Amino acid sequence: MKVHSAVRKAGLVVAIAALAVSAGCAKKEQGEVQAGGVKLVEKGKLTVCTHLPYAPFQSKDASGRVIGFDVDIMDLVAKDLGVEQKIIDTPFEGIKSGQDLNAGKCDAAAAGMTITEERQKVMDFAAPYFDATQALLVKTGKPYKSLDDLKGKKIGVQAATTGRDYAKKYEQEKGLQLVEFEDLAAEQQALANGQIEAAINDLPVWSEYIKEHPGGFEVTAEFDTGEQYGFSVKKGGNPELLKKINDVLAKAKQDGTYDTIYEKWIGKKPNA
């Protein structure tokens, strides 16, 4: 009798525990669903992964607040959802691989990220929101007008970016010495210090840098790679949020809000 009683008690404990876990999961799932059925990793927040700095798309101002083109666009999405944007600074590798989205670190990624076939395999992209091109930055007065002029010279690239991939295509053919940097700030510092002779990255990024350092640097070549930026969400994991981002982008482009944000951060209206 005692054995049977003990078994029954143990079974009851297990059942109660299972119900508790089930109830907890249900409560969590309910807490993750916001307006329009959009799932969020944190209640009341649209959590966005990015990689700083990457001005003018995202960087910190003097007070430490994250600002930029991407930030303003995602603020529109957060406002439409009735929540606040929460920005997480994380290495770009975790963003472009889809790892951060898969792990639930963030709801969306907004990091001046080019849409590529490889990245589309591991995350879902919203409609393109920015047309980008690569460019070569050198110190003012340097004689480097093309990659051909840089044979045997050190060229900086940012790791895990399409700019790096573009330079890699010509590394052997043109005898380039590529030096990879973890982030944009390190690449810029290396050029300023003379560790490298030139640097490749997105044109808007260099335009912003030139504005901040008048007379010190110049873009001597542009490479039309046909790139487009996109915001992304977990692969197959958040179609409601993907639709929301697309809807907000479409509305912003229609009512002029997108053009206003573009002029604020890029300096001129996008081509018609």
N, C-alpha and C positions, 0 to 999 in steps of 0.2 A: 504493500500500500504506500509506504513512504517513497519507494522508487517511482511509482506511477505519479504520485503527487508532485515530486520534484520535477519530473519530466513535464507535467502539465504547467507548472509554474514557469519553467524555463521557456516553454513554448509561448506562454502568455507574454513574458518579457520581450521575446523576439518579435512577436506580433505588434506589441505596443511601440517598440522601437521602430519597426518598419512603417507604422502609421505616422509616427512623428517625423521620420525622414521624408515620407511622401507629402505630408502637410507642409513641411519646410520648403520642399522643392516647389510645390504649387504656389506658396506665398512668394518665393523668389521670382518665379516665372511671371506672376501677376505684377510684381514690382518692376519688372523689366519691360512691360508693355506700356507704351505711351500713346499719345493721340495718333489716331490713324492706324493703330496697330503696329507702329514702329518700335522695334525692340532696342533698348538701350542698356549698356552694361552698368550704368549707375542712374538711379532714379533722379529725374530732374536735371540731368546733364547730357549733353551731346559730347561724348569724349572723342577727341580727335588726336591722332598721332601725327607728329611732324618731326623734322630734323632741323635744328637751329645751328647757325644762322643761315638763311637763304633769302636775304633781302633782294628785291622788294616783296617777295611772297610771304616770308615770315622771318621775323627777327625781334629782338627785344629793344624797347626804347630806353631812355635814361632812367626810368623808374622801374625797369625790369618787366614791364608788361609786354606780352607778345602781340605784335601788330603786323599788318601786311595785307597784300592782295588776297591770299588764300583765307586769311583770318576773317576779313570782311565778308567774303562770299559764304563761308561756313556759319558766320553769325546770322546771315539771312535764313539759313536752314534751321538753326537753333531757334530763332525767333518764331518761325513758322510752326515749329513743334511745341512752342510754349515753354522752352527750357533754356538753360545757359550753356554756352560752349566751354568745355574744359579741355585745355591743350596739354598734351604730354610730349615732352621732348625725348626722342629715342633714336638710337643709331639707324641710319637709312637702310642698312642691310635687313633689319627686322621688318621694316615697312615694305620694301620692294619684294621680299620673299613671301609676304602674306602671313608671316609667323605671328606678328603682333595682333593682327585681326583674328587669326585662328585661336589665339590664346585668350581672347577676350580682353586684351589690354586696352582696346579702343573700339569705338563703333565705326569710325571712318578714318581714312588716311588722307591728309591734305599736305603735300610736301613738295610742290612744284614738280610733280612726278609725271614723266612721259609715259604715255600708254604704249606698251609694246606687246607683241604676241606672247613672249615669255611670261610677262607679268599678268597677262589676261588668263593664263592657265591657273594662276594661284589666287586671283582675286577678281571681283566684279567691278568694272569701271562705269562711272556715270558718263554722260555725254561729254566730249572734249570741251574745255572751258577756256583754253589758251593755246594759241599757235606759237611754237617756239623754234629757235634756231641756235646752233652753236657758234661760238666766236672765239677769236684769238686775241688775248690781251697781252700787251707788252708795256714796258716803261716808255714814256714819251721820248722820242728821238732814237730809239733802237731801230736797226735796219731790217727787222723781220716783218715781211709783208705776206708771207705764205709759209706753209709747212716745208716747202722746198728750201727756204732760207734757213731752216733750223736743223739741218743735217748735223748730227753729232752733238747737238745742244740738248740741254735738259728742259723738258716741257712738263708743267704741272697739270695733273688731272685729278678729279675728285673720284674716289673709290665708289664703285657700284652705280655709276651714273652713265647715261648715254653719251656724254662727252668723252668719257674714258673709252667707251666702246668704239666711238668714232676714231679716236686717236690710235687705238690698237690696230685698226685696219691698215694704217699707213706706217706703223712703227718700223717694220723691217724695210719696206719699200723706200722710205725716205730717210732711213737711218736715224730715227728719233730716239732720244733717251727719255722715256716716260718715268715720271716720279709721281706716285700716287699719294694722295692726302685723304685723311679720314673725313674732313669736312671742308667747307668753303673757306672759312676763316683761316685755316692752316695753309691752304693753297694761296690765298691772297697775301698772307704774311711772307710766305716763301718767295713770292715774286717781288715784294717790296724790299726784302732783305738781299736779293740777288742770288738766292739759292737756285733759282731756275731762271731761264731767259724769257719764257713765255708761259701762258696758261690758257687752257681751254675749258670753257663752261658755257652755260646758257647766256645769250646776248643780254636779256634784261638784267641779269645779275651783274654783268660787267658795266652796263649803263648806270646802274645804281652806284657801283663802286667808284666810277669815274666822277659822278656828281659829288661824292663824299671826299674825293681827293683830286680837286681841280688842277689840271696841268701836269699831273704826275703819271698818268697812264692813258693809253689809247687802244682802241680796237682797230687792228690792222687787217683783219680778214674775217669774213662771215662764211659759215658753212650751212647751206640750206639742206637740212636733213629731213624736212617735212614732219617734224615732231609736233605732237599735241599733248598738253597736260590733261590729266583727269583725276578726279577724286575717286576713291575706291572704298569698297566694303568687303566683308568676308565672302569668299566664294560660295554662292548658293545659300548663304546664311542670313541675309537681311534684304530681301527684295523690296520690302516696304520702304526701308530707308533709301535704297537706291532710287526708287520711284520718286520719293520726296525730294532728293537732291536734284534730280532731273527736272521736276516740276518747278522748283524754286529757281533753277538756272534759266529755264525757259521764260518764266515770268519776269525775271530781272533783265533779261535781254530785250524783252518786249516793252517794258515800261521805262527803260532808260537807266535803271539802277546799275546795271552791269557797266554801262559806258562811264557812269560817274565814278565807280570804283576803279575802272581801268585808267581813267585820266588821273585819278588821285595817286596811283602807285606806279604806273608805267610812263605817263607823261603825254600820251596822245591817244586819240580814239582808235579802236581797232579798225582795220580795213573793212569796207562794206562787202 
